[in-house]
Amino acid sequence: MEDEEERSEVCALLYSNRSAAAFALGKYTAAISDAEKSIAMRPEWAKAVAMEPNDPHVRVSCERARIMARNEEMGLRVIQLLPGRDIALKPKGLHPIRSKIFEFAVGMQNYIYLVVDSDTRKCIVVDACWDVDGILAVIEREQLLLAAAAITHGHFDHTGGIPPAPFSSLRIRVTGVGELKRRLPHLPLLVHPLDMPEVAASNPQLKPQHFTPTPNGFTFRLGQRTEVKFMHTPGHTPGSQCLLVNECRLFSGDTLFPGSCGRVDLKGGSMADMVESLQTRLSAVADATIVYPGHEYGGEWTSIGREKKRGFLRPVGTAGSAQDKWGRLDDGPCR
Ligand SMILES: [Fe+2]
């Protein structure tokens, strides 16, 4: 009975969050339908919305609404795409390989972002992977102009191309930045120089001249009001980078997640670099900054302030080695 109660609460929460996401994406019919389902399961939440938003789940939606309103004020739109929800949807007809790739994409829970300047309608796609057709369809539907593709780091699930072993022998190719570049040859491909070899390894058609290197501090403008600044944050990979938009929205790739950080035990990972990136570089970003992570691990967004209180930006002091600092930090999950 208790399990059932819990399941119903989780479902109601999922519907409530999906409703808010649909609302943010301008899918109002879907937003209303999900909100109705949520309220049918938890009628008290509707009351909380109408009165004081005491329920933590409703508070999340209210906070989200505030973030969206602030984005709108500064002429910014953030479109967060999740495989299985927005893209990489079950293909029509018989596409056994594509279906498998999409199933895999749903399991990987990568977020792909469109960062849009509302004045010019220009946008940057961040970590275009898994379903280039789906991503381009959203760009077309929203009548946006794709100005650049940025990669937070060179891992296959953020770039596409040849999957890692043992799947590499199957001649399967996942659409990603290589495919985007083939279709749009003049599109700048914004990559940190240290991760270019890894991107090129899974996308051998990409040559050095196809990349636009983004060293720390590199900026890209989408319009008069929208500036994207690239921050080098090594640790997960040598060339990991975060995109800081208008000094208050951070696209953190696999460097920072709500309550955790990216793995440091994969090829090219460095615990010492990760500690430095988190404790020095990202901790210097303003607390009110909203963080959009590279995967759906622990939530759709967080903030720098929240991660300083209870995440991997908690100050751990300057004493001791990087290992000591990591030890003080690492009592939470790492993805
Ligand atoms: Fe990664």
Residues whose N, C-alpha, C, O or C-beta is under 5 A from the ligand:
A	BS01	LIG	H155 D254
